[in-house]
Amino acid sequence: MNIPVAIRPEENLLLCCSRTELDSERAERIRVLLQKEINWSYLIETALRHGLIPLLYRNLKTTHPDAIPNGALEKLRKYFLINASRNICLTEELIKLLHLFEKHGITAITYKGPTMAASIYGDIILRQFCDLDILIQNKDVPGVKELLIGQGYQPILIFNNAAEEEVYFRSPYKRSLHFVRGDGKVPLDLHWGIESRYLSFAKGLDLLEHLEQTYLNGHAIKTVNTEYLLYLLCIHGAQHAWTQINWICDIAELMKRRRDMDWEEIIDRAHALGIHRMVSCGFLLAVWLLDVELQEKVLQRIKIDPWVQSMARQVIRKLLHSKAEWPGRFDRQMFYLKMIERIEDKARYCFNLVMLPTHAEWSTIPLPKPLYSLYYVVRPVRLAGKYTQKVFKYFY
């Protein structure tokens, strides 16, 4: 690992285990680390927080189980089995819902959760996930909503009135709705666009135009093709300031499985889409933390932007420092703003962030539909009162 900061043996051990395949060098590194004084409670808590329990347990159990205290090994096994049981349940539910939508002529795709675990990790139980994500077309939202309610799901977002609900679904900036099954065991996010309502390059990432077929438990399903999945993973990580190692692990595993891809072409297209920094940062984190091999000319194209290297180092310091404070929503938004490279995209992002009304405004001041335009005044006034002091401290 080429990590540009000093780290604890627990984090080092976790990174060594954060992969589906171990070579002899990595297995030996794990053996050496296990001879050190390991704080097992801290290691397990960190693995849980970063979504890496399945890989940690499998790799430790496969390589050096005798070097792990019985209590720690049993605790890891317990968490592993809980995750496996949940993943199997969610996978079965996802297949059922996709077949239901297909029966009603609705195009639905999935690329997170079970689909990503199966296609990238090779096994649905080797990645932690706790909900389902389904992407549909905007025109199908009402029909899918009714189908989900018929299956015992209820939307989590409760509207104050019919006018508010109508505005929410008509708005081009609202792209998801959250559901939970009646028994509380299956959370589901229904998307009709890529996840952030503030992304200014959404049209360039029209996922329904970049699909491929894959198999999930023997069932043929539609998903996003590999290149655009990489873009989505990098955007998602950047949007959330890369606060979880498993997001980097997703990118690393995908890159290792598709070494035959034209990485220069991928970077060129990312530049055209305005997401070059996000993709470059994701790739660099995968190289530094998880030993992904890239051609030297590709790596140099990534490193040529000093800002990318600086932000990658900042991410690693936050990820691997036990006392580092995790960024709140404001810090994540500022990090994301820095990741956006085109001036026009920055301006559009800031405008959308400040001006577009959210459920916070609707729930604070319920207004009838004819007065909905007033929310465009309420939103900036509310944010000004909430964030003025934070912005001043951030820059000065």
N, C-alpha and C positions, 0 to 999 in steps of 0.2 A: 504493500500500500504506500502511496506517495502522499501522505497526509501532511499538510503544511503547518500543523500545530501538534504540540505534545498532548497525549491523551492517556486516560487511565487504562489499566489492564482490562477492566470490565468492558469498556467501550471497544477496545482493540479486539477482545474475544468475540463480542457481538458482531463486529464488522467481518471478522473471519468466517463467522457462521452464516452471514447474510447472503447466501448464494445457494443455488440448487445443486451445484456440482463442486466438489472439493478435489483439488489436485494434491499430489503428495507434499508439495511445499506448504500449502495451506493447512493440511492435516498436521504436519510437523509443527507449524506455528501455533496451532491450537494446543498441541501437547505441551509445548514450552510455556504457554500462557497459563495453562491449568496447574503448573507447578508453582505459580505465584499465589499470593494470598488474595483470593477472590471474595469480594463481598457479594454473596449470592443473592441476597434480598435486593440489593441495588441493581444487580444485573437483570434479575427477572422483572423488576418494576420497569426498568428502562426498556427491556424487550417488549413488554406489554404496551408501553406508551408509543413505541415506534412500530407496532404491528409486526413484530418479528419472532414471536413465540414459536410458530411452527418450524421455521428454519433453524432456530437456535436449538430446539429440542431434538429434531431429527439429526442434525449434524453432530451434536455432542454425544447423543446416544449411539450413533454409528461409529464414531471415531474413538472416543475415550470414556466410555460410561463408568469405568471403575474409578476415575479421577473426580467424579462428581459426588458430593455428599448425598446420602440417600434421601434426606428431606428435600433438598433442592431438586433432585431428579424426579421425585414423586410430584412435587408441585408443578414442575414443567410438564410432566405427563398429564396431570389433571387439566391444565390450561389447554394443552394440545388437543385432548379428547373433547373438551367443551367446544373449542373452535371447530374441530372436524364435524361434530354433530350439527352445529349451527350451519356450517357451510353446506352440508348435504341437504339439510332442510330447505335452505334458501335456494339451492340449485334446483331442487325438485319443483319448488313453487315458481321459479322463473320459467322453467320449461313449460309448465302448465299454462302460465299466463301468455307466453309467446304463442302457444298453440291456439289459445282462445282468441287472441287478436288476429291471427292468421285466418281463423275460421270466419271471422267477420270482415275480412278483406282489408285489414289494417296493417300497414307496414310498420313494424317495430324492430328496433335493433338494440343491442346491449353490448357494451365494451368494457365495463368495469366488473367488479365482484366476481361471480363464478366464471364468466367468460374469460376475463383476464387471467384468473388463477389457472384455468385449464390450458389456455393458449401460450402463456408466458412461462408459468411455473411447471406445467406438465401434469398438475394434480390439483384438484379443487381444494384440498385440505392444506396446501402448503402456503396459503396466504390468508391473513386475517382480513375479513370484511364483515360488516354487520348489517348491511341493507342491500336493496336491489336498485339498480338504475336502469330505466328504460327510456329510449329516445323514440319519439314519434313525430309525425308532421303536425303543424299547427292546426290544420283543418280537422284532424282526428281527435283533438283534445276533448271535446264534449262527449263523443262516443266512448272513448277509452275511460273517461271519468265515470260514466254510467256503468260500463262493464266492471270496473273495479269495485264500485259500490255494490253491484250485484254479487260480487265474490266476497263480500264482507269487509271491504276496505272503507276507511273513512278519511277524508282530507284533514290534515292537521291544522292548516290555516283556516280560521273561521272568519268569514266576512261579516261586517256590520249590517250590510243590507244588499239587496239585489243589484243596486247600481254599482256598488264597490266591486262586487264579483264580476260584473260585466266589464267594467273598466280594466280589471286585472287581466282577464283573458284576452281582451282586445289589444292591450298594450304590446307593442313590439319589444319592449324591454323586460317583459316578464316571461321567463322561459322555463319555469319549473313549478311543480306543486308536490307537496309531500303528503304521503298517505301512510297509514298503518293498518294492518289487518286486525280484525276484531279481537283476536286473542293476544294482541300486542307482540307477537313473535316475529312479524315480518314488516319492517319499515320499508317503504318503497318511495323512490323519487322519480316522478314522471317529468321528463324533459321534452321540450319541443324546440330546443336550440342548445348550443354549448353553454356551459353552466353559468358563467357570469353575465348578469344583465348589463354590465358596463363595458363589455368588450366591444371595441370599435371595428374589429376586423372579422366579425362573425360570418359575413357573407363569403369571405374568402375561405372559410373553413366549413363549408356546407358538407356535413358528414354524410348526408344521404346520397351524395354524388361520389363517394369514395368508400364503397362497401366491398366486402368479400364474404364468402361462405366459410364457416368453420363448424366444428362439431362439439357439442356439449353433452356428455353422457350418451353418445351415440345419436343424438338428435341434431339435424342440420339447422343452423341458425345463421342470421345475418349479423355481421359486426363490421366495425371500422377497419379499413386496411392498415397494414403495419406502419406505413409512413405517417399517416394522419393520427394514428394512435400515439406514436412518438410525440407528435406536436401537442396533442391533448395532454399527455402526461407531463410534458415540460411546462405548458401553460398552467396546469393545475398546481404543480409544485411551486412555480413562481408566484402565483396568485396567493398562496398560503405561506410564502416566505420559506418554503422547504423545511417546515418544522417537524417532519417525520422522515426517518431514514427509509421506511418501506417505499415511499414514493420514488426515491433514488434507486432503490433495489428494483422496482418495476422497470425503470429505464435500462438499468444495467443488464437485467435478464433478457429483455427484448433485444438489446443490441448484441448480446452474446449469441442469441439464437439466430439472428439475421446478419451474420458477418458479411454476407454476399451483397448487401445493399450498397448503393452508390451514395456514400456519405457526403461527398461534395455536392451532389445534386440536391440532397436533402437540405443541406445548409443554404444552398442558393435559393431554393423555394421558400425556406423559412425567412430569408432576407426579403424576398418579394412580398411575403405575407405580413412583414413587420414584426416578426417574432424571433429574429435572429439571436438577440441577447438571451431570451428565455431558453431557447433550444441549446445554445452554446453553453449556458450555465448548467443546464441539466446534464449535458454530455460531460462537461468538465468534472462535475461532482461524481458522476459514475466512474470516470477514469481515476480520480484521486482517491475515492473512498472504497471502490469495489473492483478495482483492477481491470476495468474494461480496456481492451486494446484497440486503439485507433491508429490509422496510418499517420505517420509523422506530418505529412503535408496537411491532413485534415486537422490534426491537433494544433498545428501552428496557426491555421486560419481561425481557430477558436481563441487561442491565446493572444492573438494580435490585438484584441480589444482589452486594454488593461482594466477597463471597468468590469468586464466579465470575471477576470481573475480575482479582482478585489471583492466582488460580491460573493463569489464561490468561497473564498477564505472566510468571509464574514459568516456565511451560512454554516460552515464547518465548525467555527468557534462556538456558535450558538448551539449546534447539535451536540457537540462533544464536550461541553463544559457543564459539569453537574450543577453549578450554581447560577448558570445563565438564566435570565428571565425570558420566558416565552413571549413573543410579540403579541400585543393585543390587536384589535381590528384596525385601529388607526395606523399602527406601525406596519401591519401587513399591506394596507392601502398605499402607504408611502413607498414601501419596498417595491410593490407592483408598479407604481408610477415610474420609479427609476428603471424598471425593466422594460418599459415601453420606450421604443427608440425613436419613433417618428413624431415630430412636433404636432402634427395634426391629430394623431392618435392620442397623444397626451392631453391636448385641449379637449377632445371629444370625451375622453375618460373623465376628466375633471368636471366638465359640464354635466355629464350624466350622473356622476357621483353626487354633485351638489344639488341639482335641480329636479331629478326624477323622484316623484313621491313614492314612498314605501308604505308597508303595513304600519310602521311606527307612526306615520302621520295620520293614516286613516283611523287607527285605534285611539289616537290622542284627541283628534278633533273630527268626529263623524260629520260629514257634510252631505247634503243631497246631491244627486248627480248634476243638476244644473250649475252648482257651485264648485264642481270638482277642480276647475282651473285654479281655484285659490290655493290648492295644495302646492302649486308651483311657487307660491310665496311662502307658505308655511314651512316647506322643506328647508330652504336656505336659512331662514330665520332660526329654526330649531338647531340646525347644525352649527351656525355661527355661535350660538350660546354654549353649545357643547364642546366645540373644538378650538375656539380661538386661542385659548391659553395653551393648548397642546401644540398647535402649529407654531406659536411664538417660541416655545421652549425647544421645539425640534430644530428650528433654523437658527436660533440665537442662543 
